[in-house]
Amino acid sequence: MTQIKAGKPRPGWWSLSPLFVFLGLYLCTAILLDIQMPIAVAFLIASCFAIAITPGLRLDQRIYQFSVGASNKNIMLMIWIFVLAGAFAQSARQMGAIDATVDLTLLLLPDNLLLAGVFIAACFISLSVGTSVGTIVALAPVAIGLAEKTGVNLSFMTAIVVGGALFGDNLSFISDTTIAATKTQDCVMRDKFRVNFRIVLPAALLVVGIYIFQGWSIELSYEIGDIEWIRVLPYLVVLVTAIAGLNVMMVLVTGIVLTGIIGMASGGFGWVEWVGSMGDGITGMGELIIVTLLAGGMLETIRYNGGIDFIISGLTKRVKNKRGAELSIAALVSLTNLCTANNTIAIITTGPIAKDIATRFHVDRRKSASILDTFSCMVQGMIPYGAQLLIAAGIAGIAPGSIVPYLYYPFIMGGFAVLAILFRYPKKYS
């Protein structure tokens, strides 16, 4: 698919206006009017606005340009993952895998360490698999079951999984963001890890402390019965294969097949019920898929209209010293991520400019790689139209925006990252 060649629009604030329209509709209505506008409606209006303001093209060409973004290979890959995740989550619930796994978790973890335990588990899994989406797909259904049986707020419990998933996405040696950050900055992964780990570990420990404190009063009133180990097997296989590095789509297909085999063998359901549960799960992801397509098209239109170029040129021309250089790299990748809703793409887009800034102002490339990765993951984890919150909300059956207030780790990680820039930490790399 090739993009339409036409006179490029002149970059400016106007090119970013569709994003402001979306944020105004989705966030301001919730804050000012106490009304939660459906995210799909907010994106639909913003997308129509983006198409309308695109200059130099006929209407059919504008729609085509929008469709180029909606059909981007990364968008389509996300959609296939959403489809498989919905089928697995519902079929696993139907055959009793979630209830059995929740019972096992409650049996192994003390009540007052439940919240911290879920966060640490998400950190470990994401660090092992290198993907926040894969971690959320594997762990979110269990966390949702725990919320239902302990009375913990569902959005809060979902946010714990998302926060832990972002920890590993930021640090893992096999994460796309780590690979992109180190390659664009021309540094070794091991060295970037050392810098990154020193910055985010205090944030993770603080979050663990908060979860221990908040979970201290949890008392389980749910009576745990006998653990049906055979029903736990699908989740164990999903976790083990994910940690082993198997492609997330293959992980989900394996999980779906196992739920069918075990469910029919144990009398949990017949093949008709199994197929029906998969269908219900896929249908339940419908809004999520629509939002993903609309977001992809709108953000591509912003890029075509020069929004990304405008951000890059505006931030790079006012840099005067090393601290300002690091702050500009952080702002550059954060704003780009806000416009692309993909942290890997944001790093690839801004990485070469960040490297030029780092060279010009003598910023350690290990530090610039760490800044790129940390701030992109922070923003990615907090935007309600990012893949992480969309899939977590889709699995939990809640609005993506309801998760944001409970995202302790991304907010605290971002705070520590800013302090690291301001106070020149770690000094060896500053």
C-alpha positions as CSV (number, residue, x, y, z in Angstrom):
1,M,0.0,0.0,0.0
2,T,1.5,3.3,-1.0
3,Q,0.7,6.7,0.5
4,I,-0.7,9.5,-1.7
5,K,1.8,12.0,-2.9
6,A,0.7,15.5,-2.6
7,G,1.9,18.9,-1.5
8,K,2.8,18.4,2.2
9,P,0.9,20.6,4.7
10,R,2.9,23.0,6.7
11,P,3.5,21.7,10.2
12,G,2.0,23.7,13.1
13,W,-0.2,23.4,16.2
14,W,-3.2,23.0,13.9
15,S,-1.8,19.6,12.7
16,L,-2.0,18.4,16.3
17,S,-5.6,19.7,16.8
18,P,-7.3,16.3,16.3
19,L,-5.4,15.0,19.3
20,F,-6.6,18.0,21.3
21,V,-10.1,17.3,20.1
22,F,-10.0,13.7,21.3
23,L,-8.4,14.6,24.7
24,G,-10.9,17.4,25.2
25,L,-13.9,15.2,24.4
26,Y,-12.7,12.1,26.4
27,L,-11.0,13.6,29.4
28,C,-12.6,17.0,29.8
29,T,-16.2,15.7,29.7
30,A,-15.2,13.2,32.5
31,I,-13.5,15.9,34.6
32,L,-15.8,18.9,34.1
33,L,-19.1,17.3,33.4
34,D,-18.7,14.0,35.2
35,I,-19.8,12.2,32.1
36,Q,-17.7,9.4,30.6
37,M,-17.9,9.7,26.8
38,P,-17.4,6.4,25.1
39,I,-13.9,6.3,23.8
40,A,-15.0,5.0,20.4
41,V,-17.3,8.1,20.0
42,A,-14.5,10.5,21.0
43,F,-12.2,8.9,18.5
44,L,-14.8,8.9,15.8
45,I,-15.4,12.7,16.2
46,A,-11.7,13.4,16.3
47,S,-11.0,11.2,13.3
48,C,-13.7,13.0,11.3
49,F,-12.1,16.3,12.3
50,A,-8.6,15.0,11.3
51,I,-9.9,14.1,7.8
52,A,-11.7,17.4,7.4
53,I,-8.7,19.6,8.2
54,T,-6.2,17.7,6.0
55,P,-5.3,20.1,3.2
56,G,-4.3,19.5,-0.4
57,L,-6.3,16.3,-1.0
58,R,-9.7,15.4,-2.3
59,L,-12.1,13.8,0.3
60,D,-11.6,10.3,-1.1
61,Q,-7.8,10.8,-0.8
62,R,-8.1,12.0,2.8
63,I,-10.1,8.9,3.7
64,Y,-7.5,6.8,1.9
65,Q,-4.7,8.4,3.9
66,F,-6.7,7.8,7.1
67,S,-7.1,4.1,6.1
68,V,-3.4,3.7,5.5
69,G,-2.9,4.4,9.2
70,A,-5.8,2.2,10.2
71,S,-4.3,-0.7,8.2
72,N,-0.8,-0.3,9.4
73,K,0.9,-3.6,10.0
74,N,1.4,-2.9,13.8
75,I,-2.3,-2.0,14.1
76,M,-3.4,-5.2,12.4
77,L,-1.0,-7.3,14.6
78,M,-2.6,-5.7,17.7
79,I,-6.1,-6.6,16.4
80,W,-5.2,-10.2,15.8
81,I,-3.8,-10.4,19.4
82,F,-7.1,-8.8,20.7
83,V,-9.1,-11.4,18.8
84,L,-7.1,-14.3,20.2
85,A,-7.0,-12.8,23.7
86,G,-10.8,-12.5,23.7
87,A,-11.2,-16.1,22.6
88,F,-8.8,-17.4,25.2
89,A,-10.1,-15.3,28.1
90,Q,-13.7,-16.3,27.6
91,S,-13.0,-20.0,26.9
92,A,-10.7,-20.2,29.9
93,R,-13.4,-18.7,32.1
94,Q,-16.1,-21.1,30.7
95,M,-14.0,-24.2,31.5
96,G,-13.1,-23.0,35.0
97,A,-9.4,-22.1,34.4
98,I,-9.7,-18.7,35.9
99,D,-11.5,-19.8,39.1
100,A,-9.0,-22.6,39.6
101,T,-6.0,-20.3,39.1
102,V,-7.4,-17.7,41.4
103,D,-8.0,-20.3,44.1
104,L,-4.3,-21.4,43.7
105,T,-3.1,-17.8,43.9
106,L,-5.1,-17.1,47.0
107,L,-3.8,-20.3,48.6
108,L,-0.2,-19.4,48.0
109,L,-0.2,-15.7,48.8
110,P,-1.1,-14.2,52.2
111,D,-4.1,-11.9,52.1
112,N,-2.2,-8.8,52.9
113,L,0.5,-9.4,50.3
114,L,-1.9,-10.1,47.5
115,L,-1.6,-6.7,45.8
116,A,2.2,-6.6,46.1
117,G,2.4,-10.2,44.9
118,V,0.4,-9.5,41.7
119,F,2.6,-6.5,40.9
120,I,5.8,-8.5,41.5
121,A,4.5,-11.4,39.4
122,A,3.7,-8.9,36.5
123,C,7.2,-7.4,36.9
124,F,8.9,-10.8,36.7
125,I,6.8,-12.1,33.8
126,S,7.3,-8.9,31.7
127,L,11.0,-8.8,32.4
128,S,11.2,-12.4,31.2
129,V,9.0,-12.1,28.1
130,G,9.9,-8.5,27.1
131,T,6.4,-7.5,26.2
132,S,3.8,-5.7,28.3
133,V,0.9,-6.8,26.1
134,G,1.9,-10.4,26.5
135,T,2.1,-10.0,30.2
136,I,-1.3,-8.3,30.4
137,V,-2.9,-11.0,28.3
138,A,-1.5,-13.8,30.5
139,L,-2.0,-12.2,33.9
140,A,-5.0,-9.9,33.7
141,P,-7.7,-12.6,33.7
142,V,-6.3,-14.0,36.9
143,A,-6.1,-10.5,38.5
144,I,-9.7,-9.8,37.5
145,G,-10.8,-13.1,39.2
146,L,-8.9,-12.1,42.3
147,A,-10.7,-8.7,42.3
148,E,-14.1,-10.4,42.1
149,K,-13.3,-12.7,45.0
150,T,-11.6,-10.3,47.3
151,G,-13.7,-7.2,46.7
152,V,-10.8,-5.2,45.5
153,N,-11.7,-2.5,42.9
154,L,-11.5,-4.0,39.5
155,S,-9.9,-1.0,37.8
156,F,-7.3,-0.9,40.7
157,M,-6.4,-4.5,40.3
158,T,-6.1,-4.2,36.5
159,A,-3.8,-1.2,36.9
160,I,-1.5,-3.2,39.1
161,V,-1.0,-5.7,36.3
162,V,-0.4,-2.9,33.7
163,G,2.1,-1.2,36.0
164,G,4.1,-4.4,36.5
165,A,4.0,-5.2,32.8
166,L,5.5,-1.8,32.0
167,F,8.4,-2.5,34.4
168,G,9.7,-5.4,32.3
169,D,8.8,-3.7,29.0
170,N,11.2,-0.9,30.0
171,L,14.0,-3.1,31.2
172,S,13.9,-6.5,29.4
173,F,16.8,-7.3,27.1
174,I,14.3,-8.8,24.6
175,S,11.9,-5.9,24.7
176,D,11.3,-4.0,21.4
177,T,11.7,-0.7,23.2
178,T,15.1,-1.7,24.6
179,I,16.3,-2.9,21.3
180,A,15.1,0.2,19.5
181,A,16.6,2.5,22.2
182,T,20.0,0.9,22.2
183,K,20.3,0.6,18.5
184,T,19.3,4.2,17.8
185,Q,21.7,5.5,20.5
186,D,24.5,3.0,19.5
187,C,25.1,1.6,22.9
188,V,25.2,-1.9,24.5
189,M,22.0,-3.3,26.0
190,R,23.9,-4.3,29.2
191,D,25.1,-0.7,29.8
192,K,21.7,0.8,29.1
193,F,20.1,-1.7,31.6
194,R,22.5,-0.6,34.3
195,V,21.5,3.0,34.0
196,N,17.8,2.2,33.6
197,F,17.7,-0.2,36.5
198,R,19.2,2.4,38.9
199,I,16.5,4.9,37.9
200,V,13.4,2.7,38.0
201,L,14.2,0.3,40.8
202,P,13.5,2.9,43.6
203,A,10.2,3.6,41.9
204,A,9.3,-0.1,41.8
205,L,10.3,-0.6,45.4
206,L,8.2,2.4,46.5
207,V,5.2,1.0,44.6
208,V,5.6,-2.4,46.3
209,G,5.6,-0.6,49.6
210,I,2.4,1.2,48.7
211,Y,0.7,-2.0,47.7
212,I,1.8,-3.8,50.9
213,F,0.4,-0.9,52.9
214,Q,-2.9,-0.8,50.9
215,G,-3.3,-4.5,51.0
216,W,-2.6,-4.9,54.8
217,S,-6.3,-4.7,55.6
218,I,-7.4,-7.2,53.0
219,E,-9.1,-10.2,54.7
220,L,-10.3,-13.0,52.4
221,S,-13.9,-14.0,53.1
222,Y,-14.0,-16.3,50.1
223,E,-13.8,-20.0,51.0
224,I,-11.1,-21.8,49.0
225,G,-12.2,-25.2,47.9
226,D,-10.1,-28.1,46.5
227,I,-7.7,-26.9,43.8
228,E,-8.6,-28.5,40.4
229,W,-5.1,-28.7,39.1
230,I,-6.0,-29.8,35.6
231,R,-8.0,-26.6,35.1
232,V,-4.9,-24.5,36.1
233,L,-2.9,-26.1,33.3
234,P,-3.9,-23.6,30.5
235,Y,-2.7,-20.7,32.5
236,L,0.5,-22.4,33.6
237,V,1.2,-23.3,29.9
238,V,0.5,-19.8,28.8
239,L,2.8,-18.3,31.5
240,V,5.6,-20.8,30.8
241,T,5.5,-20.5,27.0
242,A,5.4,-16.7,27.3
243,I,8.4,-16.6,29.6
244,A,10.2,-19.0,27.2
245,G,9.8,-16.4,24.5
246,L,7.2,-18.0,22.3
247,N,5.3,-15.5,20.0
248,V,2.3,-14.0,21.9
249,M,-0.1,-15.2,19.2
250,M,1.2,-18.8,19.4
251,V,0.9,-18.5,23.2
252,L,-2.7,-17.6,22.9
253,V,-3.5,-20.3,20.3
254,T,-1.9,-22.9,22.5
255,G,-4.0,-21.7,25.5
256,I,-7.2,-21.8,23.4
257,V,-6.6,-25.3,22.2
258,L,-5.8,-26.5,25.8
259,T,-9.0,-25.0,27.2
260,G,-11.0,-26.9,24.6
261,I,-9.2,-30.2,25.2
262,I,-9.3,-30.0,29.0
263,G,-12.9,-28.5,29.1
264,M,-14.3,-31.4,27.0
265,A,-12.2,-34.1,28.7
266,S,-13.3,-33.0,32.2
267,G,-16.9,-32.5,31.2
268,G,-16.7,-28.7,31.7
269,F,-18.4,-28.1,28.3
270,G,-19.0,-29.7,24.9
271,W,-17.4,-28.5,21.7
272,V,-20.5,-26.4,20.9
273,E,-20.1,-24.5,24.2
274,W,-16.4,-24.2,23.6
275,V,-16.9,-22.6,20.2
276,G,-19.6,-20.4,21.5
277,S,-17.4,-19.1,24.3
278,M,-14.7,-18.2,21.9
279,G,-17.3,-16.4,19.8
280,D,-18.5,-14.4,22.8
281,G,-14.9,-13.5,23.7
282,I,-14.1,-12.3,20.2
283,T,-17.4,-10.3,20.0
284,G,-16.5,-8.7,23.4
285,M,-13.4,-7.2,21.8
286,G,-15.4,-5.5,19.1
287,E,-15.3,-2.0,20.6
288,L,-11.6,-2.4,21.4
289,I,-10.9,-3.3,17.7
290,I,-12.9,-0.3,16.4
291,V,-11.0,2.1,18.8
292,T,-7.7,0.7,17.6
293,L,-8.6,1.2,13.9
294,L,-9.8,4.8,14.6
295,A,-6.7,5.6,16.6
296,G,-4.4,4.3,14.0
297,G,-6.1,6.3,11.2
298,M,-6.2,9.5,13.3
299,L,-2.6,9.4,14.4
300,E,-1.4,8.6,10.8
301,T,-3.3,11.7,9.7
302,I,-1.6,13.8,12.4
303,R,1.8,12.5,11.2
304,Y,0.9,13.2,7.5
305,N,-0.1,16.7,8.4
306,G,3.3,17.3,10.0
307,G,2.4,17.0,13.7
308,I,5.4,14.9,14.5
309,D,7.8,17.1,12.6
310,F,6.4,20.2,14.4
311,I,7.0,18.6,17.8
312,I,10.6,17.6,16.9
313,S,11.6,21.0,15.5
314,G,10.0,22.9,18.3
315,L,11.7,21.0,21.1
316,T,15.2,20.8,19.6
317,K,15.8,24.5,18.8
318,R,15.8,25.7,22.4
319,V,18.4,23.2,23.9
320,K,21.3,25.0,25.6
321,N,23.0,22.6,28.1
322,K,23.3,18.9,29.1
323,R,20.3,19.0,31.5
324,G,18.2,20.8,28.8
325,A,19.3,18.2,26.2
326,E,18.2,15.3,28.4
327,L,14.8,17.0,29.2
328,S,14.3,17.7,25.5
329,I,14.9,14.0,24.6
330,A,12.4,13.1,27.3
331,A,9.8,15.6,26.0
332,L,10.5,14.6,22.4
333,V,9.8,10.9,22.8
334,S,6.9,11.6,25.2
335,L,5.0,13.8,22.8
336,T,5.8,11.6,19.9
337,N,4.4,8.6,21.8
338,L,1.3,10.6,22.6
339,C,0.8,11.1,18.9
340,T,1.7,7.6,17.7
341,A,0.3,5.5,20.7
342,N,3.2,3.1,20.1
343,N,6.4,3.4,22.3
344,T,8.6,1.4,19.9
345,I,7.6,3.6,16.9
346,A,8.1,6.7,19.1
347,I,11.7,5.6,19.9
348,I,12.5,4.8,16.3
349,T,11.1,8.1,15.1
350,T,12.9,10.3,17.6
351,G,16.0,8.1,18.2
352,P,18.2,9.6,15.5
353,I,17.4,13.2,16.6
354,A,18.0,12.1,20.3
355,K,21.4,10.8,19.2
356,D,22.3,14.1,17.5
357,I,21.3,16.0,20.6
358,A,23.3,13.6,22.9
359,T,26.4,14.0,20.7
360,R,26.1,17.8,20.5
361,F,25.7,18.3,24.2
362,H,27.9,15.4,25.4
363,V,25.1,13.4,26.9
364,D,26.1,9.8,27.7
365,R,24.5,7.6,25.1
366,R,23.6,5.0,27.8
367,K,21.7,7.7,29.6
368,S,19.9,8.9,26.4
369,A,18.9,5.4,25.6
370,S,17.5,5.0,29.1
371,I,15.6,8.3,28.8
372,L,14.1,7.3,25.5
373,D,12.9,3.9,26.8
374,T,11.7,5.1,30.2
375,F,9.6,8.1,29.1
376,S,8.1,6.2,26.1
377,C,7.0,3.4,28.4
378,M,5.6,5.9,30.9
379,V,3.5,7.6,28.3
380,Q,2.4,4.4,26.6
381,G,1.2,3.0,29.9
382,M,-1.0,6.0,30.7
383,I,-2.7,6.9,27.5
384,P,-6.2,5.3,27.3
385,Y,-5.8,4.6,23.6
386,G,-2.5,2.7,23.9
387,A,-2.5,-1.1,23.3
388,Q,-1.8,-1.8,27.0
389,L,-4.8,-0.1,28.5
390,L,-7.0,-1.0,25.6
391,I,-6.4,-4.7,26.0
392,A,-6.5,-4.6,29.8
393,A,-9.8,-2.8,29.7
394,G,-11.1,-5.2,27.0
395,I,-10.3,-8.2,29.1
396,A,-11.7,-6.6,32.3
397,G,-14.8,-5.2,30.6
398,I,-14.2,-1.7,31.9
399,A,-13.4,1.7,30.3
400,P,-9.7,2.3,29.6
401,G,-9.9,5.7,31.3
402,S,-11.1,4.1,34.6
403,I,-7.7,2.4,34.9
404,V,-5.6,5.6,34.6
405,P,-6.0,7.0,38.2
406,Y,-4.7,3.8,39.7
407,L,-1.5,3.6,37.6
408,Y,0.9,4.2,40.4
409,Y,4.0,2.7,38.8
410,P,4.1,4.7,35.5
411,F,3.5,8.0,37.3
412,I,6.1,7.3,40.0
413,M,8.6,5.9,37.4
414,G,8.2,9.1,35.4
415,G,8.7,11.2,38.5
416,F,11.9,9.4,39.4
417,A,13.1,9.7,35.8
418,V,12.6,13.5,35.8
419,L,14.5,13.7,39.2
420,A,17.3,11.7,37.7
421,I,17.7,14.3,34.9
422,L,17.4,17.3,37.3
423,F,19.8,15.9,39.9
424,R,22.3,14.3,37.4
425,Y,21.7,10.7,38.5
426,P,23.4,8.3,38.2
427,K,26.4,10.5,38.3
428,K,28.6,8.0,36.6
429,Y,26.5,8.4,33.5
430,S,25.6,12.1,33.8
